[in-house]
């Protein structure tokens, strides 16, 4: 069933019933993951991927003496159902605020488990991150970034007069060639260099250096201006939906080296996230699904995402589905 059938026509459940089901499976998966010795096996048990697996292969995958392969398969199905319920909530909000949070989780203990690379905490954060508040997840990410910078030896001390952080590159950017200069000088940097401080020197339209290289402001300006230009639909790298949500343009090949430009944009966005720079980039939901790799999941339905690309087409297909026009056409042709 599509979202309209579920939320508008209530063909299967009322909203109150959906809330009860979602709450049950949310807590079930949390408790089950803590009990399974090897939680990664839950993502390997599904009827599609293991339909041809032998019992010995399944037992090897599970590696859990306390839980049978049948129960692991059942828990895997429950995990997929929870994913469907949560993703539907993202498209069609039907839950109250903080509904998905698990009250029993102590952020400090959870972070401690992640530091020790414990399988259960890592699995929960990867597959059901919604059980932890967004604020706590952001704080956790910032802490992980600081730890990585420290391990790489690129974490410096900053004050109003001095920034001792290691510099990965100093780039010269002409105001009238921001995208071109940025691409030429940043595209080939190594991952470690990208993690380091990047200094920007702007050159004005007269060819003169602009005064001042501050700590972060100039790079932030360069980042924001570059992203504004590459996401402009007139450049033909990205296209906007009717809701003004961005996705890669089908005609991006018009731009020379368009694939390399997409990679460059990805690096800029990653740098913004890594440095904690907030940028306003409204991507379409269906594109984010592709980026996250969720379209490969057995529970993925392209029809559910179609509305975020073309709402009119989605409504037309829904109308055909309800009215039975396809069946009538096939019958008439025969």
Phi and psi restraints in degrees (value plus and minus 20) as a CYANA .aco file:
   2 UNK   PHI    -107.4   -67.4
   2 UNK   PSI     158.0   198.0
   3 UNK   PHI     -82.3   -42.3
   3 UNK   PSI     -57.9   -17.9
   4 UNK   PHI     -82.8   -42.8
   4 UNK   PSI     -63.7   -23.7
   5 UNK   PHI     -85.1   -45.1
   5 UNK   PSI     -54.8   -14.8
   6 UNK   PHI     -96.9   -56.9
   6 UNK   PSI     -68.0   -28.0
   7 UNK   PHI    -117.9   -77.9
   7 UNK   PSI     -47.1    -7.1
   8 UNK   PHI    -117.8   -77.8
   8 UNK   PSI     -62.9   -22.9
   9 UNK   PHI    -115.7   -75.7
   9 UNK   PSI     -31.9     8.1
  10 UNK   PHI      29.6    69.6
  10 UNK   PSI      28.5    68.5
  11 UNK   PHI     -87.1   -47.1
  11 UNK   PSI     -50.4   -10.4
  12 UNK   PHI    -130.3   -90.3
  12 UNK   PSI     -69.7   -29.7
  13 UNK   PHI    -158.5  -118.5
  13 UNK   PSI     132.9   172.9
  14 UNK   PHI     -99.1   -59.1
  14 UNK   PSI     142.5   182.5
  15 UNK   PHI     -78.2   -38.2
  15 UNK   PSI     -61.0   -21.0
  16 UNK   PHI     -81.1   -41.1
  16 UNK   PSI     -57.0   -17.0
  17 UNK   PHI     -90.3   -50.3
  17 UNK   PSI     -59.2   -19.2
  18 UNK   PHI     -82.2   -42.2
  18 UNK   PSI     -60.0   -20.0
  19 UNK   PHI     -82.1   -42.1
  19 UNK   PSI     -62.7   -22.7
  20 UNK   PHI     -84.6   -44.6
  20 UNK   PSI     -62.1   -22.1
  21 UNK   PHI     -84.5   -44.5
  21 UNK   PSI     -65.5   -25.5
  22 UNK   PHI     -82.9   -42.9
  22 UNK   PSI     -62.8   -22.8
  23 UNK   PHI     -83.3   -43.3
  23 UNK   PSI     -61.9   -21.9
  24 UNK   PHI     -82.0   -42.0
  24 UNK   PSI     -70.3   -30.3
  25 UNK   PHI     -91.4   -51.4
  25 UNK   PSI     -49.7    -9.7
  26 UNK   PHI     -82.1   -42.1
  26 UNK   PSI     -67.2   -27.2
  27 UNK   PHI     -93.5   -53.5
  27 UNK   PSI     -54.7   -14.7
  28 UNK   PHI     -80.7   -40.7
  28 UNK   PSI     -68.1   -28.1
  29 UNK   PHI     -84.1   -44.1
  29 UNK   PSI     -60.9   -20.9
  30 UNK   PHI     -80.1   -40.1
  30 UNK   PSI     -69.2   -29.2
  31 UNK   PHI     -87.5   -47.5
  31 UNK   PSI     -57.9   -17.9
  32 UNK   PHI     -86.8   -46.8
  32 UNK   PSI     -60.7   -20.7
  33 UNK   PHI     -80.9   -40.9
  33 UNK   PSI     -57.6   -17.6
  34 UNK   PHI     -88.1   -48.1
  34 UNK   PSI     -44.6    -4.6
  35 UNK   PHI    -110.0   -70.0
  35 UNK   PSI     -45.0    -5.0
  36 UNK   PHI     -99.1   -59.1
  36 UNK   PSI     102.8   142.8
  37 UNK   PHI     -79.0   -39.0
  37 UNK   PSI     -56.0   -16.0
  38 UNK   PHI    -144.6  -104.6
  38 UNK   PSI      64.5   104.5
  39 UNK   PHI     -84.2   -44.2
  39 UNK   PSI     -43.2    -3.2
  40 UNK   PHI     -82.8   -42.8
  40 UNK   PSI     -40.3    -0.3
  41 UNK   PHI     -86.8   -46.8
  41 UNK   PSI     -40.4    -0.4
  42 UNK   PHI     -84.6   -44.6
  42 UNK   PSI     -52.9   -12.9
  43 UNK   PHI    -102.3   -62.3
  43 UNK   PSI     -29.9    10.1
  44 UNK   PHI    -117.3   -77.3
  44 UNK   PSI     -28.4    11.6
  45 UNK   PHI    -119.6   -79.6
  45 UNK   PSI      83.0   123.0
  46 UNK   PHI    -172.3  -132.3
  46 UNK   PSI     133.4   173.4
  47 UNK   PHI     -84.0   -44.0
  47 UNK   PSI     -45.3    -5.3
  48 UNK   PHI     -98.9   -58.9
  48 UNK   PSI     -70.8   -30.8
  49 UNK   PHI     -94.5   -54.5
  49 UNK   PSI     -50.5   -10.5
  50 UNK   PHI    -129.7   -89.7
  50 UNK   PSI      -1.1    38.9
  51 UNK   PHI     -83.3   -43.3
  51 UNK   PSI     -47.8    -7.8
  52 UNK   PHI    -125.1   -85.1
  52 UNK   PSI     -11.1    28.9
  53 UNK   PHI     -97.3   -57.3
  53 UNK   PSI     124.0   164.0
  54 UNK   PHI    -103.3   -63.3
  54 UNK   PSI     141.2   181.2
  55 UNK   PHI     -75.9   -35.9
  55 UNK   PSI     -58.6   -18.6
  56 UNK   PHI     -85.9   -45.9
  56 UNK   PSI     -57.8   -17.8
  57 UNK   PHI     -86.0   -46.0
  57 UNK   PSI     -60.9   -20.9
  58 UNK   PHI     -85.2   -45.2
  58 UNK   PSI     -62.3   -22.3
  59 UNK   PHI     -83.0   -43.0
  59 UNK   PSI     -55.0   -15.0
  60 UNK   PHI     -88.3   -48.3
  60 UNK   PSI     -57.4   -17.4
  61 UNK   PHI     -86.0   -46.0
  61 UNK   PSI     -64.4   -24.4
  62 UNK   PHI     -86.5   -46.5
  62 UNK   PSI     -70.7   -30.7
  63 UNK   PHI      32.1    72.1
  63 UNK   PSI      16.0    56.0
  64 UNK   PHI    -149.2  -109.2
  64 UNK   PSI      83.6   123.6
  65 UNK   PHI     -91.7   -51.7
  65 UNK   PSI     -46.5    -6.5
  66 UNK   PHI    -103.1   -63.1
  66 UNK   PSI     -37.3     2.7
  67 UNK   PHI    -148.1  -108.1
  67 UNK   PSI     109.1   149.1
  68 UNK   PHI     -91.7   -51.7
  68 UNK   PSI     141.2   181.2
  69 UNK   PHI     -83.8   -43.8
  69 UNK   PSI     -51.1   -11.1
  70 UNK   PHI     -84.3   -44.3
  70 UNK   PSI     -64.4   -24.4
  71 UNK   PHI     -87.5   -47.5
  71 UNK   PSI     -55.4   -15.4
  72 UNK   PHI     -85.4   -45.4
  72 UNK   PSI     -59.5   -19.5
  73 UNK   PHI     -82.6   -42.6
  73 UNK   PSI     -61.3   -21.3
  74 UNK   PHI     -83.5   -43.5
  74 UNK   PSI     -63.3   -23.3
  75 UNK   PHI     -85.3   -45.3
  75 UNK   PSI     -55.6   -15.6
  76 UNK   PHI     -83.0   -43.0
  76 UNK   PSI     -61.3   -21.3
  77 UNK   PHI     -84.0   -44.0
  77 UNK   PSI     -59.8   -19.8
  78 UNK   PHI     -83.4   -43.4
  78 UNK   PSI     -58.9   -18.9
  79 UNK   PHI     -83.3   -43.3
  79 UNK   PSI     -61.1   -21.1
  80 UNK   PHI     -86.4   -46.4
  80 UNK   PSI     -58.7   -18.7
  81 UNK   PHI     -84.3   -44.3
  81 UNK   PSI     -61.8   -21.8
  82 UNK   PHI     -81.1   -41.1
  82 UNK   PSI     -59.6   -19.6
  83 UNK   PHI     -81.9   -41.9
  83 UNK   PSI     -61.2   -21.2
  84 UNK   PHI     -82.8   -42.8
  84 UNK   PSI     -65.9   -25.9
  85 UNK   PHI     -83.2   -43.2
  85 UNK   PSI     -61.4   -21.4
  86 UNK   PHI     -89.9   -49.9
  86 UNK   PSI     -62.6   -22.6
  87 UNK   PHI     -84.9   -44.9
  87 UNK   PSI     -56.4   -16.4
  88 UNK   PHI     -84.4   -44.4
  88 UNK   PSI     -56.0   -16.0
  89 UNK   PHI     -84.9   -44.9
  89 UNK   PSI     -52.4   -12.4
  90 UNK   PHI     -88.7   -48.7
  90 UNK   PSI     -53.2   -13.2
  91 UNK   PHI    -106.4   -66.4
  91 UNK   PSI     -53.5   -13.5
  92 UNK   PHI    -160.5  -120.5
  92 UNK   PSI      67.7   107.7
  93 UNK   PHI     -78.1   -38.1
  93 UNK   PSI      96.2   136.2
  94 UNK   PHI    -148.1  -108.1
  94 UNK   PSI     -20.5    19.5
  95 UNK   PHI    -128.9   -88.9
  95 UNK   PSI     132.5   172.5
  96 UNK   PHI     -93.9   -53.9
  96 UNK   PSI     149.0   189.0
  97 UNK   PHI     -78.7   -38.7
  97 UNK   PSI     118.9   158.9
  98 UNK   PHI      45.2    85.2
  98 UNK   PSI      -2.6    37.4
  99 UNK   PHI     -81.2   -41.2
  99 UNK   PSI     -58.5   -18.5
 100 UNK   PHI    -104.3   -64.3
 100 UNK   PSI     -28.3    11.7
 101 UNK   PHI     -91.8   -51.8
 101 UNK   PSI     121.7   161.7
 102 UNK   PHI    -117.1   -77.1
 102 UNK   PSI      94.0   134.0
 103 UNK   PHI     -85.9   -45.9
 103 UNK   PSI     -46.3    -6.3
 104 UNK   PHI     -96.5   -56.5
 104 UNK   PSI     -27.0    13.0
 105 UNK   PHI    -101.5   -61.5
 105 UNK   PSI     107.6   147.6
 106 UNK   PHI    -117.8   -77.8
 106 UNK   PSI      94.2   134.2
 107 UNK   PHI     -73.3   -33.3
 107 UNK   PSI     -60.4   -20.4
 108 UNK   PHI     -83.6   -43.6
 108 UNK   PSI     -63.1   -23.1
 109 UNK   PHI     -88.7   -48.7
 109 UNK   PSI     -57.8   -17.8
 110 UNK   PHI     -84.7   -44.7
 110 UNK   PSI     -63.9   -23.9
 111 UNK   PHI     -83.9   -43.9
 111 UNK   PSI     -58.6   -18.6
 112 UNK   PHI     -81.0   -41.0
 112 UNK   PSI     -61.1   -21.1
 113 UNK   PHI     -85.4   -45.4
 113 UNK   PSI     -57.2   -17.2
 114 UNK   PHI     -86.3   -46.3
 114 UNK   PSI     -59.1   -19.1
 115 UNK   PHI     -80.5   -40.5
 115 UNK   PSI     -54.2   -14.2
 116 UNK   PHI    -106.7   -66.7
 116 UNK   PSI     -14.0    26.0
 117 UNK   PHI      33.3    73.3
 117 UNK   PSI      25.3    65.3
 118 UNK   PHI     -98.2   -58.2
 118 UNK   PSI     115.6   155.6
 119 UNK   PHI     -80.3   -40.3
 119 UNK   PSI     -58.7   -18.7
 120 UNK   PHI     -87.5   -47.5
 120 UNK   PSI     -66.0   -26.0
 121 UNK   PHI     -85.4   -45.4
 121 UNK   PSI     -61.0   -21.0
 122 UNK   PHI     -83.1   -43.1
 122 UNK   PSI     -62.3   -22.3
 123 UNK   PHI     -84.2   -44.2
 123 UNK   PSI     -65.3   -25.3
 124 UNK   PHI     -81.5   -41.5
 124 UNK   PSI     -63.1   -23.1
 125 UNK   PHI     -86.4   -46.4
 125 UNK   PSI     -53.5   -13.5
 126 UNK   PHI     -98.8   -58.8
 126 UNK   PSI     -61.2   -21.2
 127 UNK   PHI    -123.5   -83.5
 127 UNK   PSI     -48.4    -8.4
 128 UNK   PHI    -154.8  -114.8
 128 UNK   PSI      37.3    77.3
 129 UNK   PHI     -83.2   -43.2
 129 UNK   PSI     -38.8     1.2
 130 UNK   PHI     -85.9   -45.9
 130 UNK   PSI     -33.2     6.8
 131 UNK   PHI     -94.9   -54.9
 131 UNK   PSI     -30.4     9.6
 132 UNK   PHI    -134.3   -94.3
 132 UNK   PSI     122.1   162.1
 133 UNK   PHI     -82.9   -42.9
 133 UNK   PSI     131.4   171.4
 134 UNK   PHI     -80.8   -40.8
 134 UNK   PSI     -58.1   -18.1
 135 UNK   PHI     -79.4   -39.4
 135 UNK   PSI     -65.6   -25.6
 136 UNK   PHI     -86.1   -46.1
 136 UNK   PSI     -56.0   -16.0
 137 UNK   PHI     -87.6   -47.6
 137 UNK   PSI     -58.7   -18.7
 138 UNK   PHI     -85.2   -45.2
 138 UNK   PSI     -64.9   -24.9
 139 UNK   PHI     -81.5   -41.5
 139 UNK   PSI     -59.7   -19.7
 140 UNK   PHI     -83.5   -43.5
 140 UNK   PSI     -63.9   -23.9
 141 UNK   PHI     -82.6   -42.6
 141 UNK   PSI     -63.8   -23.8
 142 UNK   PHI     -81.6   -41.6
 142 UNK   PSI     -57.4   -17.4
 143 UNK   PHI     -86.9   -46.9
 143 UNK   PSI     -60.5   -20.5
 144 UNK   PHI     -85.1   -45.1
 144 UNK   PSI     -56.8   -16.8
 145 UNK   PHI     -85.1   -45.1
 145 UNK   PSI     -65.0   -25.0
 146 UNK   PHI     -81.4   -41.4
 146 UNK   PSI     -60.8   -20.8
 147 UNK   PHI     -84.5   -44.5
 147 UNK   PSI     -59.7   -19.7
 148 UNK   PHI     -87.2   -47.2
 148 UNK   PSI     -63.0   -23.0
 149 UNK   PHI     -81.8   -41.8
 149 UNK   PSI     -59.6   -19.6
 150 UNK   PHI     -84.7   -44.7
 150 UNK   PSI     -62.1   -22.1
 151 UNK   PHI     -85.6   -45.6
 151 UNK   PSI     -53.7   -13.7
 152 UNK   PHI    -103.3   -63.3
 152 UNK   PSI     -27.4    12.6
 153 UNK   PHI      53.5    93.5
 153 UNK   PSI       7.3    47.3
 154 UNK   PHI    -136.2   -96.2
 154 UNK   PSI      -7.9    32.1
 155 UNK   PHI    -113.0   -73.0
 155 UNK   PSI      88.8   128.8
 156 UNK   PHI    -122.6   -82.6
 156 UNK   PSI     158.1   198.1
 157 UNK   PHI    -124.9   -84.9
 157 UNK   PSI     113.0   153.0
 158 UNK   PHI    -137.7   -97.7
 158 UNK   PSI     112.9   152.9
 159 UNK   PHI    -157.4  -117.4
 159 UNK   PSI    -193.6  -153.6
 160 UNK   PHI     -88.8   -48.8
 160 UNK   PSI     -34.8     5.2
 161 UNK   PHI    -135.1   -95.1
 161 UNK   PSI     -40.6    -0.6
 162 UNK   PHI    -164.7  -124.7
 162 UNK   PSI     119.7   159.7
 163 UNK   PHI    -146.6  -106.6
 163 UNK   PSI      92.9   132.9
 164 UNK   PHI    -114.7   -74.7
 164 UNK   PSI     -13.5    26.5
 165 UNK   PHI     -84.6   -44.6
 165 UNK   PSI     124.3   164.3
 166 UNK   PHI     -83.3   -43.3
 166 UNK   PSI     118.9   158.9
 167 UNK   PHI    -118.5   -78.5
 167 UNK   PSI     105.5   145.5
 168 UNK   PHI    -108.0   -68.0
 168 UNK   PSI     -48.4    -8.4
 169 UNK   PHI    -186.1  -146.1
 169 UNK   PSI     129.5   169.5
 170 UNK   PHI    -138.0   -98.0
 170 UNK   PSI      99.5   139.5
 171 UNK   PHI    -136.5   -96.5
 171 UNK   PSI     125.2   165.2
 172 UNK   PHI    -126.1   -86.1
 172 UNK   PSI     100.6   140.6
 173 UNK   PHI    -141.5  -101.5
 173 UNK   PSI      99.3   139.3
 174 UNK   PHI     -98.0   -58.0
 174 UNK   PSI     117.0   157.0
 175 UNK   PHI     -79.0   -39.0
 175 UNK   PSI     -53.7   -13.7
 176 UNK   PHI    -111.9   -71.9
 176 UNK   PSI     -14.6    25.4
 177 UNK   PHI    -160.3  -120.3
 177 UNK   PSI      24.6    64.6
 178 UNK   PHI     -82.1   -42.1
 178 UNK   PSI     -69.5   -29.5
 179 UNK   PHI     -86.1   -46.1
 179 UNK   PSI     -66.6   -26.6
 180 UNK   PHI     -83.1   -43.1
 180 UNK   PSI     -67.3   -27.3
 181 UNK   PHI     -86.4   -46.4
 181 UNK   PSI     -61.1   -21.1
 182 UNK   PHI     -81.6   -41.6
 182 UNK   PSI     -63.7   -23.7
 183 UNK   PHI     -83.8   -43.8
 183 UNK   PSI     -66.0   -26.0
 184 UNK   PHI     -83.7   -43.7
 184 UNK   PSI     -53.1   -13.1
 185 UNK   PHI    -118.2   -78.2
 185 UNK   PSI     -37.3     2.7
 186 UNK   PHI    -129.3   -89.3
 186 UNK   PSI     -43.4    -3.4
 187 UNK   PHI     -80.2   -40.2
 187 UNK   PSI     -52.3   -12.3
 188 UNK   PHI    -120.4   -80.4
 188 UNK   PSI     -10.7    29.3
 189 UNK   PHI     -89.0   -49.0
 189 UNK   PSI     126.7   166.7
 190 UNK   PHI     -93.5   -53.5
 190 UNK   PSI     140.8   180.8
 191 UNK   PHI     -74.9   -34.9
 191 UNK   PSI     -58.7   -18.7
 192 UNK   PHI     -86.1   -46.1
 192 UNK   PSI     -61.7   -21.7
 193 UNK   PHI     -82.8   -42.8
 193 UNK   PSI     -59.0   -19.0
 194 UNK   PHI     -85.1   -45.1
 194 UNK   PSI     -49.7    -9.7
 195 UNK   PHI     -95.0   -55.0
 195 UNK   PSI     -39.2     0.8
 196 UNK   PHI    -104.1   -64.1
 196 UNK   PSI     155.0   195.0
 197 UNK   PHI     -87.0   -47.0
 197 UNK   PSI     116.3   156.3
 198 UNK   PHI    -136.3   -96.3
 198 UNK   PSI      98.7   138.7
 199 UNK   PHI    -110.3   -70.3
 199 UNK   PSI     120.0   160.0
 200 UNK   PHI    -142.3  -102.3
 200 UNK   PSI     109.5   149.5
 201 UNK   PHI    -137.2   -97.2
 201 UNK   PSI      92.7   132.7
 202 UNK   PHI    -100.6   -60.6
 202 UNK   PSI     124.2   164.2
 203 UNK   PHI    -138.5   -98.5
 203 UNK   PSI     105.5   145.5
 204 UNK   PHI     -97.2   -57.2
 204 UNK   PSI    -199.5  -159.5
 205 UNK   PHI     -85.9   -45.9
 205 UNK   PSI     -36.8     3.2
 206 UNK   PHI    -109.7   -69.7
 206 UNK   PSI     -21.4    18.6
 207 UNK   PHI      65.7   105.7
 207 UNK   PSI      -6.7    33.3
 208 UNK   PHI    -122.8   -82.8
 208 UNK   PSI     125.7   165.7
 209 UNK   PHI     -85.9   -45.9
 209 UNK   PSI     115.4   155.4
 210 UNK   PHI     -98.1   -58.1
 210 UNK   PSI     125.1   165.1
 211 UNK   PHI     -91.5   -51.5
 211 UNK   PSI     115.2   155.2
 212 UNK   PHI      71.9   111.9
 212 UNK   PSI     106.0   146.0
 213 UNK   PHI    -141.0  -101.0
 213 UNK   PSI      78.2   118.2
 214 UNK   PHI    -104.4   -64.4
 214 UNK   PSI    -192.8  -152.8
 215 UNK   PHI     -88.0   -48.0
 215 UNK   PSI     -74.8   -34.8
 216 UNK   PHI    -154.2  -114.2
 216 UNK   PSI     -40.1    -0.1
 217 UNK   PHI     -80.5   -40.5
 217 UNK   PSI     -61.0   -21.0
 218 UNK   PHI     -88.6   -48.6
 218 UNK   PSI     -62.7   -22.7
 219 UNK   PHI     -84.1   -44.1
 219 UNK   PSI     -60.1   -20.1
 220 UNK   PHI     -81.0   -41.0
 220 UNK   PSI     -61.7   -21.7
 221 UNK   PHI     -83.6   -43.6
 221 UNK   PSI     -64.0   -24.0
 222 UNK   PHI     -80.3   -40.3
 222 UNK   PSI     -64.0   -24.0
 223 UNK   PHI     -82.9   -42.9
 223 UNK   PSI     -68.7   -28.7
 224 UNK   PHI     -84.7   -44.7
 224 UNK   PSI     -61.7   -21.7
 225 UNK   PHI     -89.2   -49.2
 225 UNK   PSI     -58.9   -18.9
 226 UNK   PHI     -84.1   -44.1
 226 UNK   PSI     -66.0   -26.0
 227 UNK   PHI     -84.8   -44.8
 227 UNK   PSI     -57.6   -17.6
 228 UNK   PHI     -80.3   -40.3
 228 UNK   PSI     -59.6   -19.6
 229 UNK   PHI     -96.3   -56.3
 229 UNK   PSI     -61.4   -21.4
 230 UNK   PHI     -91.5   -51.5
 230 UNK   PSI     -46.0    -6.0
 231 UNK   PHI    -109.9   -69.9
 231 UNK   PSI     -21.7    18.3
 232 UNK   PHI     -87.8   -47.8
 232 UNK   PSI      99.8   139.8
 233 UNK   PHI     -75.4   -35.4
 233 UNK   PSI     -43.3    -3.3
 234 UNK   PHI     -88.0   -48.0
 234 UNK   PSI     -40.1    -0.1
 235 UNK   PHI     -96.5   -56.5
 235 UNK   PSI     -38.5     1.5
 236 UNK   PHI      52.0    92.0
 236 UNK   PSI      -4.3    35.7
 237 UNK   PHI    -103.0   -63.0
 237 UNK   PSI     -58.1   -18.1
 238 UNK   PHI    -147.5  -107.5
 238 UNK   PSI     134.7   174.7
 239 UNK   PHI    -145.2  -105.2
 239 UNK   PSI     132.7   172.7
 240 UNK   PHI    -126.7   -86.7
 240 UNK   PSI     121.0   161.0
 241 UNK   PHI     -97.0   -57.0
 241 UNK   PSI     158.7   198.7
 242 UNK   PHI     -84.3   -44.3
 242 UNK   PSI     -42.6    -2.6
 243 UNK   PHI    -110.6   -70.6
 243 UNK   PSI      -9.3    30.7
 244 UNK   PHI      41.5    81.5
 244 UNK   PSI      18.5    58.5
 245 UNK   PHI    -123.2   -83.2
 245 UNK   PSI     120.3   160.3
 246 UNK   PHI    -112.8   -72.8
 246 UNK   PSI     126.8   166.8
 247 UNK   PHI    -174.4  -134.4
 247 UNK   PSI     137.7   177.7
 248 UNK   PHI     -78.6   -38.6
 248 UNK   PSI     113.9   153.9
 249 UNK   PHI     -92.8   -52.8
 249 UNK   PSI     115.3   155.3
 250 UNK   PHI     -82.4   -42.4
 250 UNK   PSI     -38.7     1.3
 251 UNK   PHI    -122.5   -82.5
 251 UNK   PSI       0.0    40.0
 252 UNK   PHI     -82.4   -42.4
 252 UNK   PSI     -41.8    -1.8
 253 UNK   PHI     -83.3   -43.3
 253 UNK   PSI     -34.0     6.0
 254 UNK   PHI     -80.9   -40.9
 254 UNK   PSI     -54.0   -14.0
 255 UNK   PHI     -96.9   -56.9
 255 UNK   PSI     111.3   151.3
 256 UNK   PHI     -84.5   -44.5
 256 UNK   PSI     117.5   157.5
 257 UNK   PHI      37.3    77.3
 257 UNK   PSI      22.2    62.2
 258 UNK   PHI     -84.6   -44.6
 258 UNK   PSI     -53.8   -13.8
 259 UNK   PHI     -86.6   -46.6
 259 UNK   PSI     -59.7   -19.7
 260 UNK   PHI     -86.7   -46.7
 260 UNK   PSI     -54.3   -14.3
 261 UNK   PHI     -86.6   -46.6
 261 UNK   PSI     -59.1   -19.1
 262 UNK   PHI     -81.4   -41.4
 262 UNK   PSI     -61.5   -21.5
 263 UNK   PHI     -83.8   -43.8
 263 UNK   PSI     -60.0   -20.0
 264 UNK   PHI     -81.9   -41.9
 264 UNK   PSI     -63.7   -23.7
 265 UNK   PHI     -81.4   -41.4
 265 UNK   PSI     -61.6   -21.6
 266 UNK   PHI     -80.7   -40.7
 266 UNK   PSI     -60.1   -20.1
 267 UNK   PHI     -86.0   -46.0
 267 UNK   PSI     -58.8   -18.8
 268 UNK   PHI     -84.3   -44.3
 268 UNK   PSI     -63.7   -23.7
 269 UNK   PHI     -84.5   -44.5
 269 UNK   PSI     -60.4   -20.4
 270 UNK   PHI     -83.3   -43.3
 270 UNK   PSI     -60.2   -20.2
 271 UNK   PHI     -83.9   -43.9
 271 UNK   PSI     -60.7   -20.7
 272 UNK   PHI     -81.7   -41.7
 272 UNK   PSI     -65.4   -25.4
 273 UNK   PHI     -84.1   -44.1
 273 UNK   PSI     -63.1   -23.1
 274 UNK   PHI     -82.7   -42.7
 274 UNK   PSI     -57.7   -17.7
 275 UNK   PHI    -112.6   -72.6
 275 UNK   PSI     -20.3    19.7
 276 UNK   PHI      53.9    93.9
 276 UNK   PSI       8.3    48.3
 277 UNK   PHI    -112.6   -72.6
 277 UNK   PSI     102.5   142.5
 278 UNK   PHI    -103.0   -63.0
 278 UNK   PSI     104.6   144.6
 279 UNK   PHI    -146.0  -106.0
 279 UNK   PSI     123.3   163.3
 280 UNK   PHI    -117.0   -77.0
 280 UNK   PSI      77.6   117.6
 281 UNK   PHI    -147.2  -107.2
 281 UNK   PSI      78.6   118.6
 282 UNK   PHI    -102.3   -62.3
 282 UNK   PSI      67.4   107.4
 283 UNK   PHI     -97.3   -57.3
 283 UNK   PSI     129.9   169.9
 284 UNK   PHI     -90.4   -50.4
 284 UNK   PSI     125.1   165.1
 285 UNK   PHI     -79.5   -39.5
 285 UNK   PSI     -61.1   -21.1
 286 UNK   PHI     -83.7   -43.7
 286 UNK   PSI     -52.8   -12.8
 287 UNK   PHI     -91.3   -51.3
 287 UNK   PSI     -61.1   -21.1
 288 UNK   PHI     -81.9   -41.9
 288 UNK   PSI     -56.3   -16.3
 289 UNK   PHI     -80.4   -40.4
 289 UNK   PSI     -61.0   -21.0
 290 UNK   PHI     -86.4   -46.4
 290 UNK   PSI     -62.5   -22.5
 291 UNK   PHI     -80.8   -40.8
 291 UNK   PSI     -60.6   -20.6
 292 UNK   PHI    -100.2   -60.2
 292 UNK   PSI     -25.9    14.1
 293 UNK   PHI      56.7    96.7
 293 UNK   PSI      -5.3    34.7
 294 UNK   PHI     -94.0   -54.0
 294 UNK   PSI     -36.0     4.0
 295 UNK   PHI     -88.1   -48.1
 295 UNK   PSI     -34.6     5.4
 296 UNK   PHI    -105.6   -65.6
 296 UNK   PSI     -28.7    11.3
 297 UNK   PHI     -90.5   -50.5
 297 UNK   PSI     127.2   167.2
 298 UNK   PHI     -87.1   -47.1
 298 UNK   PSI     -39.3     0.7
 299 UNK   PHI    -114.3   -74.3
 299 UNK   PSI     -14.8    25.2
 300 UNK   PHI     -95.5   -55.5
 300 UNK   PSI     119.1   159.1
 301 UNK   PHI    -149.9  -109.9
 301 UNK   PSI      97.1   137.1
 302 UNK   PHI     -84.2   -44.2
 302 UNK   PSI     -48.0    -8.0
 303 UNK   PHI     -85.6   -45.6
 303 UNK   PSI     -55.5   -15.5
 304 UNK   PHI     -83.9   -43.9
 304 UNK   PSI     -52.0   -12.0
 305 UNK   PHI    -108.5   -68.5
 305 UNK   PSI     -34.1     5.9
 306 UNK   PHI     -79.7   -39.7
 306 UNK   PSI     -54.9   -14.9
 307 UNK   PHI     -81.4   -41.4
 307 UNK   PSI     -47.6    -7.6
 308 UNK   PHI     -98.9   -58.9
 308 UNK   PSI     -30.9     9.1
 309 UNK   PHI    -119.6   -79.6
 309 UNK   PSI     -71.5   -31.5
 310 UNK   PHI    -165.1  -125.1
 310 UNK   PSI      77.4   117.4
 311 UNK   PHI     -85.5   -45.5
 311 UNK   PSI     -56.6   -16.6
 312 UNK   PHI     -85.4   -45.4
 312 UNK   PSI     -62.3   -22.3
 313 UNK   PHI     -83.9   -43.9
 313 UNK   PSI     -59.8   -19.8
 314 UNK   PHI     -81.0   -41.0
 314 UNK   PSI     -64.8   -24.8
 315 UNK   PHI     -84.3   -44.3
 315 UNK   PSI     -58.4   -18.4
 316 UNK   PHI     -84.9   -44.9
 316 UNK   PSI     -63.8   -23.8
 317 UNK   PHI     -85.9   -45.9
 317 UNK   PSI     -57.2   -17.2
 318 UNK   PHI     -84.7   -44.7
 318 UNK   PSI     -59.7   -19.7
 319 UNK   PHI     -83.2   -43.2
 319 UNK   PSI     -64.3   -24.3
 320 UNK   PHI     -81.3   -41.3
 320 UNK   PSI     -60.8   -20.8
 321 UNK   PHI     -82.1   -42.1
 321 UNK   PSI     -61.6   -21.6
 322 UNK   PHI     -96.4   -56.4
 322 UNK   PSI     -61.3   -21.3
 323 UNK   PHI    -100.6   -60.6
 323 UNK   PSI     -36.7     3.3
 324 UNK   PHI      56.1    96.1
 324 UNK   PSI       5.4    45.4
 325 UNK   PHI     -83.0   -43.0
 325 UNK   PSI     -56.8   -16.8
 326 UNK   PHI     -81.8   -41.8
 326 UNK   PSI     -66.4   -26.4
 327 UNK   PHI     -81.3   -41.3
 327 UNK   PSI     -61.3   -21.3
 328 UNK   PHI     -83.1   -43.1
 328 UNK   PSI     -62.3   -22.3
 329 UNK   PHI     -85.2   -45.2
 329 UNK   PSI     -64.2   -24.2
 330 UNK   PHI     -82.8   -42.8
 330 UNK   PSI     -61.9   -21.9
 331 UNK   PHI     -82.8   -42.8
 331 UNK   PSI     -63.5   -23.5
 332 UNK   PHI     -87.2   -47.2
 332 UNK   PSI     -53.4   -13.4
 333 UNK   PHI     -89.6   -49.6
 333 UNK   PSI     -54.2   -14.2
